[in-house]
């Protein structure tokens, strides 16, 4: 039975699951039927940050055009351009034991590709979630359903894995950005 989180909640991941090293982070969403006639393409992006909360190497910004971080401990499994069907729309594998010591936090975001040009925002997205699954046995450990709190945002940081006293924890963030991937990249030190 997974732990269901609300916005702002934090939970131990490795302390409550001794021996856990390999996980995948599944992200999913649906789009509302009245979307203005343009196809939606939502994307997962991952920011592997240092203690200052910045991505120190471009290789540590993981997305559909850069599918793994500097040492391959964080791997994007590919872009789902339609979001059709049930289950996860995109997945990220994380080998917690191999994440470089210089990476303190791994932030997961969902952005709408070409949101401004297509006149799209997260007010038109529903059933968005993030979940953490034990890669070894397929057990869902943590789930955070984002709810429908968004309107004009074009990017959302859904959650963060972070180190604390030698253990990994997860924080349900749910923070929206109006200026999409560009705004996220700037905040994480990439622009």
NORZIGI-V301543 format. One record per residue. N is the residue number from 1. SS is DSSP state (@ for helix, = for strand, . for the rest). PHI is phi in whole degrees, 0 to 359 (999 if undefined). BURIAL is # if it has 24 or more other C-alpha atoms within 12 Angstrom, else .. Layout:
# NORZIGI-V301543
n	ss	phi	burial
N	SS	PHI	BURIAL
N	SS	PHI	BURIAL
This chain:
# NORZIGI-V301543
n	ss	phi	burial
1	.	999	.
2	.	288	.
3	=	275	#
4	=	267	#
5	=	257	#
6	.	250	.
7	.	309	#
8	.	91	.
9	.	284	.
10	=	233	#
11	=	214	#
12	=	292	#
13	.	252	#
14	.	278	#
15	.	293	.
16	.	274	.
17	.	229	.
18	.	305	.
19	.	87	.
20	.	290	#
21	.	231	#
22	=	246	#
23	=	229	#
24	=	232	#
25	=	254	#
26	=	259	#
27	=	235	#
28	=	216	#
29	=	193	#
30	=	231	#
31	=	246	#
32	.	291	.
33	.	295	.
34	.	263	.
35	.	252	.
36	.	84	.
37	.	88	.
38	.	262	.
39	.	292	#
40	.	268	#
41	.	224	#
42	=	265	#
43	=	228	#
44	=	264	#
45	=	233	#
46	=	233	#
47	=	247	#
48	=	266	#
49	=	249	#
50	.	275	#
51	.	295	.
52	.	272	.
53	.	79	#
54	.	241	#
55	.	278	#
56	.	274	#
57	.	223	.
58	@	304	#
59	@	298	#
60	@	270	#
61	=	256	#
62	=	256	#
63	=	201	#
64	.	298	#
65	.	260	.
66	=	218	.
67	.	279	#
68	=	207	#
69	.	282	#
70	.	305	#
71	.	240	.
72	.	79	#
73	.	277	#
74	=	235	#
75	=	230	#
76	=	276	#
77	.	271	#
78	.	118	#
79	.	273	#
80	.	259	#
81	.	280	.
82	.	247	.
83	.	72	#
84	.	288	.
85	.	92	.
86	.	274	.
87	.	87	.
88	.	296	#
89	.	271	#
90	=	216	#
91	=	226	#
92	=	235	#
93	=	270	#
94	=	228	#
95	=	262	#
96	@	303	#
97	@	287	.
98	@	256	.
99	.	296	#
100	.	306	.
101	.	300	.
102	.	286	.
103	.	266	#
104	.	265	#
105	=	216	#
106	=	236	#
107	=	260	#
108	=	249	#
109	=	231	#
110	=	243	#
111	=	235	#
112	=	261	#
113	.	293	#
114	.	54	.
115	@	302	#
116	@	295	.
117	@	296	.
118	@	266	.
119	.	57	.
120	.	237	#
121	.	205	#
122	@	287	#
123	@	293	#
124	@	258	#
125	=	244	#
126	=	226	#
127	=	56	#
128	=	285	#
129	=	207	#
130	=	227	#
131	=	219	#
132	=	245	#
133	=	235	#
134	=	292	#
135	.	296	.
136	.	290	.
137	.	247	.
138	.	77	.
139	.	283	.
140	=	285	#
141	=	261	#
142	=	222	#
143	=	218	#
144	=	227	#
145	=	269	#
146	.	289	#
147	.	78	#
148	.	239	#
149	.	277	.
150	.	254	#
151	.	224	.
152	.	266	.
153	.	292	#
154	.	242	#
155	=	208	#
156	=	221	#
157	=	278	#
158	=	274	#
159	=	190	#
160	=	220	#
161	=	269	#
162	=	212	#
163	=	274	#
164	=	210	.
165	.	51	.
166	.	80	.
167	=	245	#
168	=	261	#
169	=	236	#
170	=	232	#
171	=	241	#
172	=	277	#
173	=	271	#
174	=	66	#
175	=	263	#
176	=	267	#
177	=	234	#
178	.	280	#
179	.	256	#
180	@	55	#
181	@	298	#
182	@	299	.
183	@	295	.
184	@	296	#
185	@	302	#
186	@	296	.
187	@	298	.
188	.	267	#
189	.	84	.
190	.	263	.
191	.	245	.
